[in-house]
Amino acid sequence: LSALGLIQCTIIDPLLRKRGKELSRKDKKRLKKLGAPEPHHIAQEFNSSAFLNDDENQRLIKNATCVVGLHPDECTEDIIDVALRYNKSFAIIPCCVFARKFSSRCLINSPSLTEGFILCSVRAIDAAVVITKVRTYDHFIKYLMRKDPRIMIKHLPFEGKNKVIYFKRQ
Protein backbone atom coordinates (compact mmCIF):
# COMPACT_ATOMS: atom_id res chain seq x y z
CA LEU A 1 0.00 0.00 0.00
CA SER A 2 2.86 2.36 0.73
CA ALA A 3 4.51 1.78 -2.64
CA LEU A 4 1.47 1.32 -4.87
CA GLY A 5 -1.00 3.67 -3.26
CA LEU A 6 1.38 6.19 -1.72
CA ILE A 7 -0.51 5.65 1.52
CA GLN A 8 1.00 5.97 4.98
CA CYS A 9 0.74 2.51 6.55
CA THR A 10 1.30 1.05 9.98
CA ILE A 11 2.25 -2.61 10.18
CA ILE A 12 1.18 -4.31 13.41
CA ASP A 13 3.04 -7.60 13.82
CA PRO A 14 4.35 -9.14 17.04
CA LEU A 15 7.11 -10.89 15.11
CA LEU A 16 9.82 -8.55 13.97
CA ARG A 17 10.91 -9.89 10.61
CA LYS A 18 14.49 -10.45 9.40
CA ARG A 19 15.62 -6.85 9.75
CA GLY A 20 13.47 -5.94 12.72
CA LYS A 21 11.81 -2.56 12.36
CA GLU A 22 14.05 -1.47 9.50
CA LEU A 23 13.26 -1.93 5.83
CA SER A 24 16.02 -3.20 3.56
CA ARG A 25 18.08 -0.55 1.76
CA LYS A 26 16.56 -1.79 -1.50
CA ASP A 27 12.99 -1.29 -0.20
CA LYS A 28 13.83 2.14 1.25
CA LYS A 29 15.34 3.22 -2.08
CA ARG A 30 12.27 1.95 -3.98
CA LEU A 31 9.87 3.84 -1.71
CA LYS A 32 11.96 7.01 -1.92
CA LYS A 33 12.06 6.81 -5.74
CA LEU A 34 8.26 6.50 -5.80
CA GLY A 35 7.83 9.31 -3.29
CA ALA A 36 6.03 6.84 -1.03
CA PRO A 37 6.01 7.05 2.77
CA GLU A 38 7.90 4.45 4.78
CA PRO A 39 5.55 2.28 6.86
CA HIS A 40 5.58 2.45 10.66
CA HIS A 41 6.00 -0.81 12.58
CA ILE A 42 4.36 -1.76 15.87
CA ALA A 43 5.73 -5.00 17.34
CA GLN A 44 2.57 -5.97 19.19
CA GLU A 45 -0.14 -8.56 18.97
CA PHE A 46 -3.31 -7.20 17.39
CA ASN A 47 -6.49 -8.13 19.22
CA SER A 48 -9.76 -6.52 20.15
CA SER A 49 -8.94 -6.23 23.86
CA ALA A 50 -5.31 -5.76 24.97
CA PHE A 51 -4.21 -3.82 21.88
CA LEU A 52 -6.98 -1.29 22.40
CA ASN A 53 -6.14 -0.78 26.09
CA ASP A 54 -3.37 1.56 24.92
CA ASP A 55 -4.59 5.11 24.16
CA GLU A 56 -2.04 5.48 21.35
CA ASN A 57 -3.33 2.33 19.66
CA GLN A 58 -6.93 3.52 20.00
CA ARG A 59 -5.96 6.80 18.30
CA LEU A 60 -4.26 4.83 15.54
CA ILE A 61 -7.44 2.87 14.81
CA LYS A 62 -9.71 5.92 15.12
CA ASN A 63 -7.55 7.85 12.63
CA ALA A 64 -7.09 4.94 10.20
CA THR A 65 -8.77 5.03 6.82
CA CYS A 66 -9.01 1.26 6.68
CA VAL A 67 -7.71 -1.94 8.26
CA VAL A 68 -6.07 -4.61 6.10
CA GLY A 69 -5.09 -8.15 6.99
CA LEU A 70 -3.17 -10.42 4.61
CA HIS A 71 -2.98 -13.93 6.07
CA PRO A 72 -3.40 -12.49 9.57
CA ASP A 73 -3.56 -15.86 11.37
CA GLU A 74 -4.99 -15.66 14.90
CA CYS A 75 -6.05 -12.02 14.66
CA THR A 76 -8.34 -12.48 11.61
CA GLU A 77 -11.55 -12.22 13.60
CA ASP A 78 -10.16 -9.40 15.78
CA ILE A 79 -9.38 -7.29 12.71
CA ILE A 80 -13.00 -7.57 11.57
CA ASP A 81 -14.38 -6.93 15.07
CA VAL A 82 -12.22 -3.83 15.61
CA ALA A 83 -12.95 -2.44 12.14
CA LEU A 84 -16.70 -2.88 12.65
CA ARG A 85 -16.57 -1.42 16.18
CA TYR A 86 -14.80 1.71 14.88
CA ASN A 87 -16.79 1.78 11.62
CA LYS A 88 -13.67 1.40 9.48
CA SER A 89 -13.45 -0.09 6.04
CA PHE A 90 -11.50 -3.32 5.99
CA ALA A 91 -10.15 -5.95 3.64
CA ILE A 92 -8.90 -9.27 4.88
CA ILE A 93 -7.61 -12.41 3.18
CA PRO A 94 -8.17 -15.15 5.75
CA CYS A 95 -6.09 -18.29 5.60
CA CYS A 96 -5.69 -20.40 8.71
CA VAL A 97 -8.75 -21.45 10.71
CA PHE A 98 -7.05 -22.34 14.04
CA ALA A 99 -9.96 -24.66 14.90
CA ARG A 100 -8.34 -25.96 18.11
CA LYS A 101 -7.39 -22.55 19.43
CA PHE A 102 -10.85 -21.10 18.68
CA SER A 103 -12.94 -24.19 19.42
CA SER A 104 -15.99 -22.17 20.52
CA ARG A 105 -16.64 -20.89 16.97
CA CYS A 106 -19.69 -22.53 15.47
CA LEU A 107 -22.37 -22.06 12.86
CA ILE A 108 -26.06 -22.76 13.25
CA ASN A 109 -28.06 -24.00 10.28
CA SER A 110 -31.83 -24.06 10.59
CA PRO A 111 -34.61 -24.50 8.04
CA SER A 112 -36.42 -21.57 9.67
CA LEU A 113 -33.50 -19.24 9.00
CA THR A 114 -33.48 -17.67 5.56
CA GLU A 115 -29.78 -16.79 5.82
CA GLY A 116 -28.76 -20.42 6.37
CA PHE A 117 -25.77 -20.08 8.66
CA ILE A 118 -25.59 -17.61 11.51
CA LEU A 119 -23.22 -17.06 14.39
CA CYS A 120 -23.56 -19.43 17.31
CA SER A 121 -25.55 -17.25 19.70
CA VAL A 122 -28.92 -18.97 19.95
CA ARG A 123 -29.71 -20.40 23.38
CA ALA A 124 -32.96 -22.28 22.71
CA ILE A 125 -32.41 -24.63 19.81
CA ASP A 126 -35.15 -26.65 18.13
CA ALA A 127 -34.65 -30.19 16.86
CA ALA A 128 -34.24 -29.11 13.21
CA VAL A 129 -31.20 -26.97 13.98
CA VAL A 130 -27.75 -28.26 13.07
CA ILE A 131 -24.73 -26.86 14.90
CA THR A 132 -21.44 -27.08 13.02
CA LYS A 133 -18.07 -26.36 14.61
CA VAL A 134 -15.92 -24.04 12.49
CA ARG A 135 -13.14 -26.37 11.39
CA THR A 136 -12.79 -25.78 7.64
CA TYR A 137 -11.78 -22.76 5.59
CA ASP A 138 -15.25 -22.55 3.96
CA HIS A 139 -16.97 -22.61 7.36
CA PHE A 140 -14.55 -19.96 8.63
CA ILE A 141 -15.44 -17.71 5.69
CA LYS A 142 -19.18 -18.17 6.40
CA TYR A 143 -18.59 -17.50 10.11
CA LEU A 144 -16.75 -14.25 9.37
CA MET A 145 -19.33 -13.15 6.78
CA ARG A 146 -22.14 -13.50 9.34
CA LYS A 147 -20.60 -10.88 11.63
CA ASP A 148 -22.34 -8.12 9.69
CA PRO A 149 -24.69 -8.18 6.69
CA ARG A 150 -22.67 -5.40 5.01
CA ILE A 151 -19.57 -7.61 4.69
CA MET A 152 -18.85 -8.60 1.10
CA ILE A 153 -16.62 -11.23 -0.52
CA LYS A 154 -14.65 -11.37 -3.78
CA HIS A 155 -12.44 -14.03 -5.31
CA LEU A 156 -8.97 -12.89 -6.30
CA PRO A 157 -7.37 -14.15 -9.55
CA PHE A 158 -4.70 -16.47 -8.10
CA GLU A 159 -4.42 -20.02 -6.73
CA GLY A 160 -4.78 -20.87 -3.06
CA LYS A 161 -6.65 -18.97 -0.36
CA ASN A 162 -7.98 -16.29 -2.70
CA LYS A 163 -11.08 -14.92 -0.99
CA VAL A 164 -11.02 -11.35 0.23
CA ILE A 165 -13.64 -10.39 2.79
CA TYR A 166 -14.26 -6.67 2.93
CA PHE A 167 -16.46 -3.89 4.20
CA LYS A 168 -16.49 -0.46 2.61
CA ARG A 169 -17.68 2.24 4.94
CA GLN A 170 -20.25 4.55 3.39
Salt bridges, closest charged atoms under 4 A:
ASP13 OD2 - ARG17 NH2 2.74
GLU22 OE1 - LYS28 NZ 2.65
ASP27 OD1 - ARG30 NH1 3.70
GLU56 OE1 - ARG59 NH2 3.06
ASP73 OD1 - HIS71 ND1 3.00
GLU74 OE2 - LYS101 NZ 3.75
GLU77 OE1 - ARG105 NE 2.82
GLU77 OE2 - LYS147 NZ 2.90
ASP81 OD1 - LYS147 NZ 2.89
GLU115 OE1 - ARG146 NH1 3.92
ASP138 OD1 - LYS163 NZ 3.24
ASP148 OD1 - ARG150 NE 2.82
